[in-house]
Amino acid sequence: MKVFRGLPNAAARAPCALTIGNFDGVHLGHQALLARVRAAADRLGLEAAVMTFEPHPREFFAQKSGDLSKAPARIANLRDKLQSLSDNGIDRVIVEHFSASFASLTPQEFTEKVLVEGLHVKWLMVGDDFCYGARRAGNVQMLLEAGQQYGFHVETLPTVMNGSTRISSSAVRSALAEGAFAHAEALLGHPYAISGHVIHGQKLGRTLGFPTLNLRVPHRPALSGIFIVQVHGLSAQPLPAVASMGVRPTVDDSGRVLLEVHVFDFAQHCYGKQVRVEFLQKIRDEEKYIDLPTLTAAINNDADIARAFFAKRATDRI
């Protein structure tokens, strides 16, 4: 899969079947849309393409207003999003930098400069509530008319449901925030996980008897707290672990979010390795403790709960 930061240059442009969106989490609704794009590309002899945005448009406007609470929590980092798009058969992804200049494009300018000149769109699929252009002034009807004018076909995909639940990124975020991982998996079509490269931390966990693998979390995550997890990428089989996702209020006042993972009975150095942390069950919310001994006692209890979970799961499988 080819990834472009911004519109491809003239030599790299190719006629495509395209869809546009944030695709946070690439849930089952997204997957249904991507399957339609892939099928259209195959039928018409085109490349299957996705345009997505970085940062998320709502994140951009939240930063602009100075109120970051309006920014949506992220289900997936960009690496995981791109991997999911590749897994769904997409040939090229355009990661468009969402900026003031991009946000100011009128619907007409977006059609001409982005869809027609920039991407050579021949077939386009969007959700039935799709809006585009400055102040979200463009809608599906305008897009259908633009397609007739410029020679590209437009289709819409109705909302995809899971029972009575509309499958959406918001629904996934709510499930993750509640620690409802079975429900999140039903919406995503796969267990929830975060991948990243192991970085150096403060080494505090080592002094407390709980060395951790640390993963940087560049955006506000969709979940926080203490979790039972398993780690992929360090062994042929996933390794049992306990993890903390949060700002570590007892030992750090920077507000920086970190995913810290203590893998049971594991002592290898793995800085720089890429791992995938799969979330299985929430233990509790993050707390601030009065001192390190109290923190250590809480970590011990979390580890005991996680070990008991894995022991019971192993017994249930026999």
C-alpha positions as CSV (number, residue, x, y, z in Angstrom):
1,M,0.0,0.0,0.0
2,K,1.3,3.5,-0.9
3,V,0.9,6.2,1.6
4,F,1.0,9.9,0.6
5,R,1.4,12.8,3.0
6,G,-0.9,15.3,1.1
7,L,-2.0,15.0,-2.5
8,P,0.3,12.9,-4.7
9,N,2.4,14.8,-7.2
10,A,1.4,14.7,-10.8
11,A,3.6,11.7,-11.6
12,A,2.1,9.7,-8.8
13,R,-1.5,10.4,-9.5
14,A,-3.7,7.5,-10.8
15,P,-7.4,7.1,-11.5
16,C,-9.0,5.7,-8.4
17,A,-12.1,4.6,-6.6
18,L,-12.1,6.7,-3.4
19,T,-13.7,7.1,-0.1
20,I,-13.1,9.9,2.4
21,G,-13.2,9.9,6.2
22,N,-11.3,9.8,9.5
23,F,-11.6,6.0,9.8
24,D,-10.8,6.1,13.5
25,G,-10.7,2.4,14.6
26,V,-11.7,1.1,11.1
27,H,-14.8,-0.6,12.6
28,L,-17.2,-2.9,10.9
29,G,-19.1,0.0,9.3
30,H,-15.8,1.3,7.8
31,Q,-15.0,-2.2,6.7
32,A,-18.3,-2.5,4.8
33,L,-17.5,0.8,3.0
34,L,-13.9,-0.3,2.2
35,A,-15.2,-3.6,0.8
36,R,-17.4,-1.6,-1.6
37,V,-14.5,0.6,-2.7
38,R,-12.3,-2.5,-3.3
39,A,-15.0,-4.2,-5.3
40,A,-15.6,-1.0,-7.4
41,A,-11.9,-0.6,-8.0
42,D,-11.6,-4.2,-9.2
43,R,-14.7,-3.9,-11.4
44,L,-13.5,-0.6,-13.1
45,G,-9.7,-1.4,-13.2
46,L,-8.9,1.4,-10.7
47,E,-6.8,1.7,-7.6
48,A,-8.7,1.6,-4.3
49,A,-7.9,4.8,-2.4
50,V,-8.7,6.4,1.0
51,M,-8.3,10.0,2.0
52,T,-8.0,10.6,5.7
53,F,-7.0,13.5,7.9
54,E,-4.3,14.3,10.4
55,P,-5.1,15.8,12.8
56,H,-8.7,14.8,13.1
57,P,-10.7,17.9,11.9
58,R,-12.5,18.1,15.3
59,E,-9.1,18.0,17.0
60,F,-7.9,20.9,14.8
61,F,-10.9,23.1,15.6
62,A,-10.6,22.2,19.3
63,Q,-7.0,23.4,19.3
64,K,-8.0,26.5,17.4
65,S,-10.7,27.3,20.0
66,G,-8.3,26.5,22.9
67,D,-10.7,23.9,24.3
68,L,-9.1,20.5,23.9
69,S,-12.0,18.8,25.6
70,K,-13.9,19.2,22.3
71,A,-11.3,16.9,20.6
72,P,-12.4,13.3,20.2
73,A,-10.4,10.7,22.0
74,R,-8.4,8.5,19.5
75,I,-9.3,4.8,19.1
76,A,-6.2,4.1,17.0
77,N,-2.9,5.8,16.2
78,L,-2.0,6.5,12.6
79,R,0.2,3.4,12.3
80,D,-2.7,1.1,13.4
81,K,-5.2,2.9,11.1
82,L,-2.9,2.5,8.1
83,Q,-2.4,-1.2,8.9
84,S,-6.1,-1.7,9.1
85,L,-6.7,0.1,5.8
86,S,-4.0,-2.1,4.2
87,D,-5.6,-5.2,5.7
88,N,-8.9,-4.2,4.0
89,G,-7.3,-4.1,0.5
90,I,-6.7,-0.4,0.0
91,D,-4.0,0.4,-2.5
92,R,-3.2,4.0,-1.6
93,V,-3.9,6.3,1.4
94,I,-3.7,10.0,1.2
95,V,-3.1,11.4,4.7
96,E,-4.2,15.0,4.2
97,H,-2.8,17.6,6.7
98,F,-6.0,19.2,8.1
99,S,-5.0,22.9,8.3
100,A,-6.7,26.3,8.2
101,S,-6.1,26.5,4.4
102,F,-7.6,23.1,3.8
103,A,-10.6,23.8,6.1
104,S,-11.3,27.0,4.1
105,L,-11.8,25.2,0.8
106,T,-15.3,25.8,-0.6
107,P,-17.1,22.7,-1.8
108,Q,-16.4,23.7,-5.3
109,E,-12.7,24.1,-4.6
110,F,-12.6,20.8,-2.8
111,T,-14.2,19.1,-5.8
112,E,-11.9,20.7,-8.4
113,K,-8.5,20.8,-6.5
114,V,-8.7,17.7,-4.5
115,L,-11.1,15.2,-6.1
116,V,-10.6,16.0,-9.8
117,E,-7.1,17.5,-10.2
118,G,-5.4,16.0,-7.1
119,L,-6.8,12.5,-7.0
120,H,-8.3,11.7,-10.4
121,V,-11.4,10.3,-8.8
122,K,-13.6,8.1,-11.1
123,W,-15.8,6.5,-8.4
124,L,-16.5,7.9,-4.9
125,M,-18.3,6.4,-1.9
126,V,-19.2,8.3,1.2
127,G,-21.5,7.8,4.1
128,D,-25.1,9.1,3.7
129,D,-24.4,11.9,6.2
130,F,-21.2,13.1,4.5
131,C,-20.4,16.8,4.5
132,Y,-17.4,18.6,3.0
133,G,-15.9,22.0,2.4
134,A,-15.7,25.1,4.5
135,R,-18.3,25.1,7.3
136,R,-19.4,21.7,6.1
137,A,-21.4,23.4,3.4
138,G,-21.2,20.6,0.9
139,N,-23.5,17.6,1.2
140,V,-24.2,14.4,-0.7
141,Q,-26.6,16.0,-3.2
142,M,-24.0,18.6,-4.1
143,L,-21.5,15.8,-4.5
144,L,-23.8,13.9,-6.9
145,E,-24.2,17.0,-9.0
146,A,-20.5,17.6,-9.0
147,G,-20.0,14.0,-10.1
148,Q,-22.3,14.5,-13.1
149,Q,-20.4,17.7,-14.0
150,Y,-16.8,16.3,-13.7
151,G,-17.4,12.7,-14.7
152,F,-17.1,10.6,-11.5
153,H,-19.7,8.3,-10.0
154,V,-20.9,8.8,-6.5
155,E,-22.5,6.2,-4.2
156,T,-23.5,6.4,-0.5
157,L,-23.5,3.7,2.1
158,P,-26.3,3.6,4.7
159,T,-25.5,3.3,8.3
160,V,-24.3,-0.2,9.3
161,M,-26.0,-1.6,12.4
162,N,-25.0,-4.1,15.0
163,G,-28.4,-5.2,16.3
164,S,-30.0,-2.0,17.4
165,T,-26.6,-0.2,17.7
166,R,-25.3,2.1,15.0
167,I,-21.8,1.1,14.4
168,S,-19.7,4.3,14.7
169,S,-16.4,5.5,16.1
170,S,-18.4,7.2,18.8
171,A,-19.9,3.9,19.9
172,V,-16.5,2.3,19.9
173,R,-15.1,5.1,22.1
174,S,-18.0,4.7,24.5
175,A,-17.4,1.0,24.8
176,L,-13.7,1.4,25.4
177,A,-14.2,4.2,28.0
178,E,-16.5,1.8,29.9
179,G,-14.1,-1.1,29.6
180,A,-16.7,-3.1,27.6
181,F,-14.2,-4.9,25.4
182,A,-16.5,-7.6,24.2
183,H,-18.9,-4.9,22.9
184,A,-15.9,-3.0,21.4
185,E,-14.8,-6.2,19.6
186,A,-18.4,-6.7,18.3
187,L,-18.2,-3.2,16.7
188,L,-14.6,-3.4,15.5
189,G,-14.7,-7.0,14.2
190,H,-11.5,-7.8,16.2
191,P,-10.1,-7.4,19.7
192,Y,-9.0,-3.9,20.6
193,A,-5.3,-3.4,20.6
194,I,-2.7,-0.6,20.4
195,S,0.7,-1.1,18.7
196,G,3.9,0.9,19.0
197,H,7.6,0.8,19.5
198,V,9.0,0.2,23.0
199,I,10.6,3.4,24.3
200,H,12.8,4.2,27.3
201,G,10.9,5.4,30.4
202,Q,11.9,6.6,33.8
203,K,12.9,3.1,34.9
204,L,10.8,3.6,38.0
205,G,8.9,0.4,37.5
206,R,12.1,-1.5,37.7
207,T,12.9,-0.1,41.1
208,L,9.4,-1.0,42.3
209,G,9.8,-4.6,41.2
210,F,7.6,-4.2,38.1
211,P,9.7,-3.4,35.0
212,T,7.6,-2.1,32.2
213,L,7.5,-1.8,28.4
214,N,6.6,1.8,27.6
215,L,4.7,2.9,24.5
216,R,4.2,6.6,23.7
217,V,0.6,7.7,23.2
218,P,0.6,10.9,21.2
219,H,-3.1,11.6,21.4
220,R,-5.8,11.5,24.0
221,P,-6.7,7.8,24.1
222,A,-10.2,6.4,24.2
223,L,-9.6,4.5,27.4
224,S,-7.6,5.0,30.6
225,G,-7.0,3.0,33.8
226,I,-5.4,-0.3,34.7
227,F,-6.0,-3.3,32.5
228,I,-5.4,-7.0,32.0
229,V,-3.7,-7.3,28.6
230,Q,-1.6,-9.6,26.4
231,V,1.4,-8.6,24.4
232,H,2.0,-9.7,20.8
233,G,5.4,-9.4,19.1
234,L,7.8,-10.6,21.8
235,S,7.2,-14.3,21.5
236,A,5.5,-16.8,19.2
237,Q,2.5,-16.7,21.5
238,P,1.0,-13.6,23.2
239,L,2.4,-12.9,26.7
240,P,0.2,-12.3,29.7
241,A,0.6,-8.8,31.3
242,V,-0.9,-6.0,33.2
243,A,-0.9,-2.4,31.9
244,S,-1.5,1.2,32.9
245,M,-2.8,3.7,30.4
246,G,-2.8,7.2,31.8
247,V,-0.8,10.2,33.1
248,R,0.7,8.4,36.1
249,P,-0.4,11.1,38.6
250,T,1.6,9.7,41.6
251,V,5.0,10.0,39.9
252,D,4.6,12.5,37.0
253,D,2.8,15.9,36.8
254,S,3.5,16.6,33.1
255,G,0.1,15.3,31.9
256,R,1.9,13.2,29.3
257,V,0.0,10.0,28.5
258,L,1.9,6.7,28.5
259,L,1.0,3.1,28.1
260,E,3.1,1.0,30.6
261,V,3.0,-2.7,30.4
262,H,4.4,-5.2,32.9
263,V,4.8,-8.6,31.2
264,F,4.8,-11.4,33.7
265,D,8.0,-13.5,34.0
266,F,9.7,-11.7,31.2
267,A,13.2,-10.2,31.5
268,Q,14.4,-9.5,28.0
269,H,15.5,-6.0,26.7
270,C,13.2,-5.0,23.9
271,Y,13.7,-1.2,23.3
272,G,12.8,-0.3,19.8
273,K,10.8,-3.4,19.1
274,Q,7.3,-3.0,17.8
275,V,4.6,-4.7,19.9
276,R,0.8,-4.9,20.0
277,V,-1.0,-4.6,23.3
278,E,-4.4,-6.4,23.3
279,F,-6.8,-5.3,26.0
280,L,-8.8,-8.0,27.7
281,Q,-10.4,-6.6,30.9
282,K,-10.4,-3.4,32.9
283,I,-9.3,-3.7,36.5
284,R,-9.8,-0.2,37.8
285,D,-9.4,3.5,37.1
286,E,-6.1,5.3,37.5
287,E,-5.5,6.8,41.0
288,K,-3.1,9.2,42.7
289,Y,-1.4,7.6,45.7
290,I,0.1,9.4,48.7
291,D,3.5,7.6,48.4
292,L,5.4,5.0,46.5
293,P,4.8,2.1,49.0
294,T,1.1,2.7,48.6
295,L,1.5,2.7,44.8
296,T,3.5,-0.5,44.9
297,A,0.9,-2.3,47.0
298,A,-1.8,-1.3,44.4
299,I,0.4,-2.6,41.6
300,N,0.9,-5.8,43.5
301,N,-2.9,-6.2,43.8
302,D,-3.4,-5.4,40.1
303,A,-0.8,-8.1,39.2
304,D,-2.5,-10.6,41.4
305,I,-5.9,-10.0,39.7
306,A,-4.3,-10.3,36.3
307,R,-2.5,-13.5,37.1
308,A,-5.7,-15.0,38.5
309,F,-7.5,-14.0,35.3
310,F,-4.9,-15.8,33.1
311,A,-4.9,-18.9,35.4
312,K,-8.7,-19.2,35.2
313,R,-8.6,-18.8,31.4
314,A,-6.0,-21.5,31.1
315,T,-8.1,-23.8,33.3
316,D,-11.3,-23.0,31.3
317,R,-9.5,-24.0,28.1
318,I,-8.5,-27.5,29.3
